Amino acid sequence: MSDDWNKRTHAVHGGTKRSQWGEVSEAIFLTQGFVYDTAEAAAARFESAGPDEFIYARYGNPTVAMFEERIAGLEGAEDAFATASGMAAVSGALTSMLKAGDHVVAARALFGSCLYVLEEVLTRYGVEVTFVDGTDLEAWRTAIRDDTALVFFETIANPTLDVVNLPEVAKLAHGKGAKVVVDNVFATPVFSRAIAQGADVVVYSATKHIDGQGRALGGVILGSREFIRGTVEPYMKHTGGSMSPFTAWVMLKGLETMDLRVRAQAATAMALAEALQGHEKLARVLYPGHESHAQHALAQEMMGAGGTVVALDLAAGQEAAFRFLNALNIVVISNNLGDAKSIATHPATTTHQRLPEDQKNALGITPGLIRLSLGIEDTGDLIADVLAALEAA
């Protein structure tokens, strides 16, 4: 593989290993274990396995290893560990790094399951967590202490699309010796420059844009080789959160078309955000790629694009939001994002339903807020569908 390849080429060819048969499409090694020629060979493998030597599917697998190498190359990371889901990646990265007595600073605007891990799971085992407004650099500066172990945030927050200044937060964290862990789903591997901008650890739900076609759950943790193999791998292989070989094959196939899909989705998101500016039934249209977004310049600096998701806030509240959702014809109602199909979500009653009302209000998750993940359908058809649904609302 060549270090000179651009992302789109690497997404098709990176990490490929072929058997003696010379297959074009990557092979799926659907095996839970591996055979050794001798007892001595088995003992040696357990003592120290080489890069193309495998022991058990929970520890590693040739198909999974191809996915890990390919996604690490795309992200600019030294190594990666593939997990069973996006939340396995988040919980695995955080739990493997932390111990009782450690301090974490996290952005308050997070996916509901991430909040659960931070508020309920980690604190149960003696980790102290401080939440801040992720867009407020002074809040980060105040909260990060000399004993802070790590900071955690979504580069673009779900679902309100606030953008966290990764380079500046990383400087503050590293100045105190803390690691920087980012959930990078909304930025996507296509637009991400997170490692170069200061992230020590990047996590993705591969369910989203990487598969991007609604077929499989998956996740991935990326970072230095020392961190992945010395910290993450021992934790994940003993707790059982690794990715299956078949899922890894699905993700490899998804990577081949990801760049094309994501760029088309982002272009549609931009066109929709433009078409909805000033609409009488909307209190807000949120899209980091549009100049109306408060952090448009920061989004352009960090990613050069606004991503695949637009948020709409219907002024008349939840009843109007539900009428809007029920009137959609092309866009489906679901709770995923980053899919080839356009998806609409009402966060206040689904993905962020468990948040207390005061926290929803503080984060801007209003009763009228709709998260629209744009797919690869015709742009004009999608805009017409959304406008017609707004009329029905």
N, C-alpha and C positions, 0 to 999 in steps of 0.2 A: 504494500500500500504506500501511496505517496503522500508526504507531508504538504505537497503543493496543491493537492486537490481542494476545490471549493466544497462547501457543505453539501450541495446537491449531489455531487459525484460521490462523496464519502458516504452519504446516506444510502446509496445503492450498492457500493462495493466494499466499504470499510469493514474490516474484521472477518472477511469471508475465508472460510477454510473448507476445502473440498476433500472428499474421500478418494479412494483409488478409482472410483467410478467416474469422477469428473463431472458431477451433476451441475447444472446451471443454477437451479434454485437450491437454496441452502437445505441441507438434510435435517430431518427431525430425528433426534436420537431419543426415542421414547423408551428409555430404560431407567430403572431406579438404581441400578448398580453396575459394576464393571468387573470383568474377570481378569485374574492374574495368572501368569504362566507358572509361577512357583510360589510357595509359602514365603520364600525370601523376598520375592518381588512385592508381595502384599505388604509385608512388614516395612519394606523400604518406602512404599507409596504412603503408608500411614505416617511414617517418620517425616517425610518431606516430599510432597507432590510437586512435580514440575508444572509449567504453564499449560501443557497439553496432556496432563495426567489427571484422571478423575477417580473419585472414590465412591460417591453416593450422590444422588440427584439433589438432596438437600444441601450438599456442600458445593456442587457445581456440575455442569453438564456441557458438552461441546456446543449444542445449539444456544444455550443460555450464554455461554462465553462469547459466542459471535455477536449476540445482541449487546452484551456489556461492552465489548471492544468498540463496536460501531458507534454506540451512543456516547461513549467517553470521547471518541475522536471528534464527534460533532460538537460536543460541549466544550472541548478544550481542556478536559480533565485528564488526569493520569490514569484513572481507573474508575470502575463502576461496579455496583452489586445490584442485580435485578431482583425485584421482590414481587410478592403475590398480588399486591394492590398498591395504590397510591398511599393509602393510610399505613400500610405495612412499611413503606419507605419513610414516611414522616415519623411514625412511632419508633421504627428501628433506628433511624439516624439519631433521634433525640435520646432515646433510652440507652443506646450503646455508649453515648458520650457522657452521660450524667450519673452522678451518685448522690446519696443523701448529703445535704448540706450545701450543694451547689446552688448558684443563683442564675436565673435566666431572665433576660428582658425580651419581651415579645410584643409585636404590634397587636393591638386589640382587634383590628379588622382581619379576621381569619375565618376560614371554612369551619362550620360547626364541629366537625369531628376533630379538627386540629385543636380547637378550644377545649374540647373534652379531654384530650391527651394532656394538655398543659394544666388545666384547672383541676381535673379529677384524678388522673393517673399519676403524673409526676409528683404532685404535691402529696399524694398518699404515701409516697416513698421518701419524703423528706426533702424534695427539691423546692426551693423558693422561686416563685414566678412573679415578676412585675410586668404589668401591661401598660403600654403607652400608645399615644396617637402616633401611628407610624409615619405620618407626614410631617411631624414636628421634630426637627433636629434638636432643638433645645430640650425637649422631653427625653430623647435618647441620651443626650449628654448628661442630664441630671440622673437618669435611672441606671446607667451603666456604672458599676462599681469596680473597685480593685479586685474583688472576689467574684465578679461575674464570669461564669464559665462560657456562656454563649448567648448570642442574640438570634432571634428567629422571626421571620416575617415573610409574607407573600410580596414578591416584587410588584405585582399589580393585585390589589386586594379584591377578594370575592365577597360580595357582588357589586360593590360601589365603585370599583375601578380606580381607587386612589393609588398613586404611584409612590413607592418608597424610594428615597434617594440612596440607592445601594452604595455608590462609591463613598458618600459622606458618612453613612452609618458604619460602613466597614472601617473607615479611618478611626472613628470614635471607638469602636469595639476593639480593634487591634491595638489601639493606644493603651488599652487597659488589659491586654493579653487575652481577650475573649475571642472565641471563634464565631464566624458568621455563617449561619445556616439559612438558606432561602428556599421557599416553595415557589417554583418558577413556572407553574402550569400556564398562567395567562400570558407570560412572555413567550413561551414555546421555545424549543431548541432551535427553531429557524431564526428567530430574532434575538435570542439570548447572547449576551456577552458577560454573563454573571461572574464567571471565574476570573476573567481579565479585569473586572471591575471591583474585585475584592472578596467575593464569596469563597469561603473555605469548603463548604458543602452545599450541593444543589440537589434538591429532590424534585421528582416529577411523578405525577400520576400518568403512567403510560397509557392508561385507559383513554385519556383525552387525545390530543393531536397526534400522538405517536401511532397508536392503533387508529384512532380517529374514524372508525367505521362501526362502532357499537358492538364489537364482537367479543372483547375479552377484558377482564380486569388485569392490571399490572402496574408496577411502579419501578423506580430506579433511584439509587443513591449514588451520587458522583462526588469525587474528591481526590485527594492525593492517594497514591498507591499504599503508602504506609497506613493511612487512615482506613481505607477500604478493606485491606487484607489484615490489618492488625487490630482494628476496632470493630468494624461493621461485620465482616465475615464471621468471626467467632460467635458474635451475638446472634446473627441471623441463622447460622447453620444449627445452632443448638436450640433456638426457639421456634424454628420451622416456618419462617416467613418468606422462603425463597420462591422464585418464579418457576413454573413448570416448563418443560421443554417445548410443549405444543404452544403455550402462550408466547414463549420467546420467538418461535417461528412466525407466529401471527404478527408480533411486533417488528420483526425484521422485514416482513412484507409491507407493513405500514410505513416504515421508515423510507422505503423506496419512493413513495409518492407524497410523503409529508410536506416537503418543500413546496411542491406544486399546489397541494390542497390548502396549506396555511396561507400562502400568498394570495390565492384566489379568495379565501374567506376574509382576509384582512381588507382586501380591496372592496368587497361587498359591504363589510362593516363600515368602512369609510363612506361609501356611497349612501348607505342607509342613514348614517349620522347626519350627513349633509342634507338629505331629503327631509329629515324630521325637524330641522332647526326652526324654531318659532311656531311649531304646531300648537294650535289653541288648546288641545286637550292634554298637553304635556307640561308638567312643571319643570322637568329637567330632561335633557338628553346627555348621557355621559359616555364619552368615547375618548380615550387618551390620544388617539391619532388625529382628532379634530381640534382646530385652533380654539374652539370654545371651551375646551377642557382646561381647568385651572393649572394643570401640570403638563400641558401639551409639550412645552419646550423640554422638560425633563424626560418625558417619554421618548421624544425624538433623540435626545442625547444618549439615553441608555440603550434604546432598541432600534431606533430608526423607523418605527412603525407603532401602531396602536393596538395590535392584536386582533382577535377574532370575535370579541364580545362587545356588545353595546348594551347599556342599561337605560331603560325608559322609566320615568316616574309619572304615572297618570295622576293628574291634579285631583280627580274626584275620588281617589282612594281605592280600597280593596274591591268594592263592588264593581267599579268600572274596570279594574284590572282583571277581574274574573270574566267580565263580559268580553274584554279584549281577547283574553286567552281562548275563550270558547268560540270566538268568531274566526280564529285563524284557520286557514285552509291548508296551506303548505307547511308552515311551521308547526312542529309537534310540541305537545306539552310533556316535558320530562324534567329530570333533575341532573342530567349529564351536560357536558359542554365539549367543545372541540371536536364535534362529530361532523361527518360528511352531510348529515341531515341537519337543518336548522332547528334549534330547540329553544323553547321559551320556558322560563322558570319563574315562579313567584316565591322569592326567597323567604319572605316573612312567614309563610305558612308551610314551607318545605325545608330547604337546606339549612335555614337559620331559625327554624321554628322554636327551638328550645331556648333561645336567648330571651332574657327578661325584656319587657317593653322598654325600660329605660336604656338598656344597652342597644337595642335596635334603633331607638331614636338618636342616641349619641353617634352611632355609626352611619346614620342616614338610610337605614333599611326601613323605608316607609311602607305603609299598607298599599301604596300604588306602584311600588317598584317592581319592574319586570326585567329579568336578565335574559337577553337575547344572544344566543350563540349562533353565529351565522355559518351556514353550511356551504356546499358547493353548487347549489341550485342556481338557476339563472338569476342574476342580480335584479333585473327588472321585475321578474315574477315575485321575488321576495319583497321588494319595496311595495309593490301593488298589494300584496297580501297584508303587510303590516298597516298600510294606510287604510285599507278597507276595514280591518279589525278595529282600528282607532275610531272610525266612523260609527261602527256598531257599539263601541264603548260609550 
